[in-house]
Amino acid sequence: MTSTRAPLRRSLAVLTALAAALVGLLATMLTSAAPARAASLQEVTSFGSNPGGLRMFLFVPDNLPARPAVLVVNHYCTGSAQAMYSGSQFDELATRYGFIAVYPSTNRSGSCFDVSSSEALKHGGASDPTSIVSMVRYVQQRWTTDTSRVFATGVSSGAMMTQVLLATYPDVFAAGSAFAGVPATCFSTSGPPPGTTSQAGWNSDCAQGRLTRTAQQWGDLARAAYPGYTGARPRVQLWHGTQDDTLSYVQHGEAIKQWTNVLGVPATPSSTETIGNNTRTRYGGTGDRAPIEANSLQGVGHNLPVDAAAAIRFFGLDQPTTPTPTTPAPTTPVPTPTATTPTPPVPTDWPTLPQPTATSGPATCTVAWSVNQWNTGFTANVTITNLDYAAASGWQLTWRWTAGQKVTQAWSSTVTQTGDVVVASNAAWNATIPVGGSVQIGFNATHTGSNPPPADLKLNGRACARA
């Protein structure tokens, strides 16, 4: 995808017309000076040691607080920095909360990060992780950033890289959020790094869930990525779909084993909650910034929704003045425990019911329903409006029936029903609801004579008001 944000070409052309001698100087300033003068994605062509041959792209908000945080956003296989920039909300959140976002981009066939070579899996190795850390240090040297608030996130290959970064550079990263990844070292092939001339290595045993280990074994492998390191370890947030057929859901459990061992926290969850199709478990603590948070998305495949806002909350970047807590270095790792003829339709509408009061402020969404009803069923047209501060990407609308209604057919979304609980998930073409924007979906359903409106309307787990 190509960014629609305006680049600096217009201003550059004006300056070029003034004097040809300024062109070289201006080009140098655009790639090295801080801060960038426009909030758009900019490439940095020289950022230090780059054994992986990666490209570096940078998003710097127009207004930064003192000592901003840094977030590394890693793309998926076949992806790019530009694709992650255009397809996720991390830049919008960077503008809102005042942090710098680094977008590494691979420069090889297949566009996967190297998470398998022997060089990628060791501190200071000659491959992609070292290149990414060079990008971070470039930013730290040119902006007065908070070195205790450096984070990593990514999708698929980028999620694997996120976990590798946490293992190889625990002295750099305070936390990571991995969307559909595998444990650090799981993809190991012990082969040479691919550089820019080969594809990154692929480990089918790991990808298909055939590679499993004990918590101690996984922990030892992560610790071996930086031998002798005794400092604090990064917190970890994990996301995985139960129907992932690219990187097996088995590896979600393996990653939990690894990081509970590395952080020295009990493998028994401190808390468990279910929000729609997401079962969220936390380990070693509770709340948005627990040491480990694992999100299991029921019925979701590899192309899972990327909840950028949830990752930002986990990092603590929605509270920029509050330092991110670190997990002390563990002393002893903790082991893992084991039909009638219908009458003609009559247009109607459900009455407005009182909605639950959100604990964190006004509703972040509204839902409007228009219903055509007959004696045994009805058709509903639904308009969902996003009132949150960030776009809703990979959205899910959930509700609960109170009179045994059953959805039989849906359009513009994928609808599943378990008992009285219904989950409507986005279609491929309407996966993002922009701030202030709306999407429309619809469905047919049956009823047994009574058809009260739905209860507990929520968009991505947050209560919605009836429009």
N, C-alpha and C positions, 0 to 999 in steps of 0.2 A: 504494500500500500504506500502511496506517496503522501507526504505531509502537505496539508493545505495552508500551513502557517507561512506568512510572507517572509522570505529571506531578506538579507541586507543588500541585495543586488542593486536596488534603485539608488540607495545612498552611495554605494560604491561607484556607480556610474557617474554620479554628479561629481564626486571627488576626483575621479579619473579625468574628467573634462577640464578640471582646474589646472592640473599639472601632471604630466606623465611620470615625473620623478617620484610622486607620492604613492604610486601604485604598489611598488614593492614593500614600502613601509607599512601601508595600510593592510596588505595581505598578511604581513607578519603579525600585526596587532590583532587581526581577526582570529588568528589561530592560537595566540599565546597570551594576550592581555586579559586581565580580569578586572571587573566582571564583564560578561558579554552584554552588549547594549540592546539586545532584543531577545525577548523570551521565545526563542525558537531553537530547534535542534541544530547544533553546529558541530562540524567535524574538527577534531584536533589531529593534525597530521604528524606531530612529533611530541611524544609524551614520555619518552624514556625507554627503558628496557622492554623489548617486545618480542620475546622468543616465540610466541604463538602466531606472530604475524597478523594480529587482530587490528581492526579499525576502531577508533574511539570517537564516540559522539557524546555531546554534552548538552544538557538543558539547565540553564541558570535563570531563575526567575528575575524579573526586573528589580524586585525589592527583596533583599535578604536581611535577616536579623544578624546580630553579632554571633559569631561562631556557629554557623549553620551546620546541619548534619549532611551526610552524603549517603545516597542510595544507589547501589549498582543494580541495574535491571537487565537480566540476561534473557535472550530470545530463545526460541524453539528451533529444532532442525528445520531447514528450508526457510527460516525466518531471517530477520535482520534487525538492526537497531531501529531503522525507520518503521518497520512493521510493529515493533513493540511500542514505539512512541505514538504511532497513529492509532493502534488498536487497544491500548490500555489507558488508564486514567492517572498514571503516576505523575505525569507532567502537570496535570491540573491540580493534583494534591500537593505537588511541590510548590506551585504558585500560591496555593492557599496557606500552606504551613511553613513555607520558607526553607526548603532544603534543596540541595543540588542533586540532580539525577544524572548518573553516568550510564550510557548505553553502549556496552561492547558489541562489536559486530564481527562475526567470523568471516574469513576470507579464503574459504576452501570449498571444494565440491561437497554438496549436501548440506552445508552451512550448520553442521553440528559442532558443539564445543568438544574439545578434547577432555574427556573425563575418564579415560581408560589407559593412557600410556603411563609408563613408570615415571616419566618426568612430570606429568600432570598431578600425580598423587603424592608428591612430596613438597615440603616447604622449600621455596627457592628453586624449584625445578624449571627446566627449560621448555615451558609450554604455556597454555592459556591462562592458568591461574596467576602466574607471575606477571603476565601482561596486564591482567585486570587490576592487580594490586599496583602496578605502575601507574595506571590511570587514576586510581584513588590518590596516590601520592602526588601526582601532578596537580590534582585539584587542591589537595591540602597545602601544597607549596605556594599556590597562587591566590588562594582565598584563606582567610583565617578561620578554618573550620574546627569543629569540635571533634577531635580525634577519638573520643570515646563513643561517638555516635556515628558509626559507619555500618551500613546494613546491606544485605544482598537479597534479591528475590529473582524469580525466574520461572519459566514454564517449560515442562518437558526436558529437553536437553539443558535449558537454562535452569531448571529446578535441580537437575543433577549437578550442574556446575555450582549452584548455590550451596549444596551440601558439601561438595568438594572444597569450596572456599572456606567453609566453616571449619573443616578438618585441617586444611593445610595452613591457614592463616587465622587461627583463633586470636592472635595478637592484634589483628586489624579489624575484624568484624565483631560487632556486639550482638547481632542476631541475624537470622535469615528466615525467609518464607518461601517454601518450595511447593509449587503447584504441579503435581504429577511427576514426581521424581523417583529416585531410588537412593538407598543409603550410600554414603561416601565409600568409595573403593569397590562398590558392587559391580561396576562396569569394567573393572580392571582386565586388561588383556596382556599386560606386561610388555607390550610392543613399543616401538619408538613413537615419538610424537609425530603427528601428521603434518605439521607446518602448514604451508599454503598449497602444497602440491598433491596431497592425498586426502582421502576422506578420514574422518575420525573413526576410531575403532568401535565396534559394536559387540556387546556380549549378550548372546541370545539366551544363555542360561539365566542371567539376571533379568533380562527383559521379560521372559516368559514365566518367571517365578520359580524356577527350578533351583536357584541358588539361595539357600537359607543358612543361617548360622545362629549360634547362641548369642545372647546379648554381650557376654564377655568377649567373644571373638570379634563381633562387630566393633565393640568399643576399642579393643586393642588395635584393630586396623586403622581406626580414625586417629588414635593417639600416635600411632607409628608414622602418620603423615608429617608430624613435627616432633621428632624425638627430643626428649629433654624438656619440652615445654611444660611448665608447671603453673601457668597463670590461669586467669578466669576463662571459662568456656562460653561460647555464644549460646543464646537462647534459640529455640527452633520452633517454627510453625510449619505444619505439614498439611497438604491438601491432596486427596486422591479419590477418584471415582471407583465405585465397586465393580463396574463393568469395563474397566480399562483393559483393552486387548492389545495395547502397544507396550506399555510398561505395567506389568501385572500388579493388581491390587495387593498381592502377597507382599510386595516390597514396601507397602505402607506400614504393615506390621513390623517388617524387618527394620525399617527406619526408626520406628518407635523404640524397638529394642536397642538399637545402636545409641540413640541420643539419650535415653534414660540412663544407660550405662556410662556414657561419656560424662554426663552432667552429675552422675551420682545421685539420682533421685529415684524413688520407688517406681516400679513398673506398673503398680496398681494406680488407676486414675484417682486424682484428688477430687475430680468432679466430672460428671457426664451430663450433657443436655442434648436434646433433639430439637432442631429448628427446621421445620419442613423436612427435607430429605437429608439434612446434614446432622450427623451425630458427632458432636464435638467433645473430646476428652482432653483434660488437662492433667499434667503430671508435675509433681513437685511444688504445686501451688495452685491458686485459683485466680480468676479475674482475667482481664484482657492481656496481662503481661506475665503470665505464668512462665516458668522455665521452658516447658514444652506444651504445645497445643497441637492436637491432631484432629483434622476434619475429614470425616468419611462421608462421601456424597453417594447416597443410595441410588442405584440405577443409572449413574452417570458414567460415560466412557472417558476416553483419553482427552477429548476436547472439552475440558471442564471449564466452568466460569471462573474468571480471575477476579476475586474480590479484593481489589486494590485497597479500598478503604479499610477492610479488616486487617490487611497486612500492615497498613500504616498505624492502626490502633495498637497492634501487637508490638510494633517497634517503639511506640510512644511518640511518634512524630506528630501526632495530633495535639501534643502538649510540648511544644518545642522548648519551653523553659525548664522542663522537668528532666533531669538526667535519667537515662535508661539504666535500670538496675542490671547488674551482672551477676552471674552465678559463680560463687567461689569455686576454686579448684577442688574437686572431690578428693577425699582421702582413700575411701574404699568403695569401689563400684558396687551397686546393688544388683543382685541377680534377678532374672526374669521368672515369675511364677507361671508355673504352668496355666294377547292384545285385544282391547275393545276398540270400536270404531271411534276415532277422535272427532270431537266437535270442532267447528272452524276456529282457528286461532283468534284470541282476543288480546289486543295489545294491553299491557299492564305494566306496572313497575312495582318493585318491592318498596315498602316503606323504609324510611331512614331509621336505623336503630342507633342507640348510643354506642359509641366506640370506646375501647379502653383508652385511658389516659397514658400517653407515653411518658416514661420516667425521665427522658432526656430532653424534653422540649416538645414543640409542635410536631404533628404528623409529618413524616417525610414522603408521603405519597397519598393520592386519593384514588378511589375506584368507583366508577359510575357504571350501573347496570341498567340495561333496557331489556325487558322480557316480553316475549310473545308466548302465551300460555294456553293450553287446552286441558281436557279432563284427565289425561294420563301423562302429559309431558310438557316441555317448554323449550324454547330457544332463547339463549341469553347472548347479548352483545355487550362486551365489557371494554371499557376504556380505562387504562392505567396511566396515571400521570405521576411523574417523578418530581418531587419537591425537595429532594435532598441537595446537598452542596456539591455532589459529584454524580456523574453519569452512572446509571445502573447497568452494569455489564454482566452478561450471563444471568439474567434475572429469573426469579421464580416467584409467582404469586400463589400463596396458599390460603385456604379457607376451610371451614368446617360446616357441613350440613347438619341441620337439627331435626330433619323430618324424613330421613332415609332417601333423599334424592340420589340418583345415580347418573353420572355423565356417560353418554353412549357414543358421542362423536364430537370432535373438536377441530378447529381450524385456526391457523396463525399461531399455534402453540402446541406443545406436546403435553397432554393431560393424563395424569395417573390418579387413581383413587384407591385408597386403602381404608376400608370401613367408611367412616364419615369424613375423613380428611382427604382433601383434593390438593394436588400440586400441579400448577400450570407452568411449564418451562418454556423459555423463548424458542422460537424457530431460528434457523440459521440466519435468515435475512433480517430479523428484528431483535438481534441479541443485545443491542444497547439502547437504553432510553436516556436521551440527553437531559441535562438539567432543565426543568420546565417543559420537557417534551412528553409526548404520550404515544402509546401503542394501543391498537384495538385487536381484541381476540374474540372468539365466539365458540359456542358449543351447544349441542343438543343434550337433553337430559330427561329422565323419567321422574315422576313423583306418584304418590299413592292417593292423591286427593288434597293434600296439604303441601304448600310450597312457600314456607317462610324464607326470608333472605338468609344468606350465609353469615356465619359468625367468624370472628377471629381473622379478619382479612389482614394479610401481611405480605410485604414485598421484601424479599431477601431477609426475612426474619424480623422486619420492623413493622409495627402496627400502621395500618392505613386508615384514613378517614373515608366515610362514604360521601361521594360527591352528590 
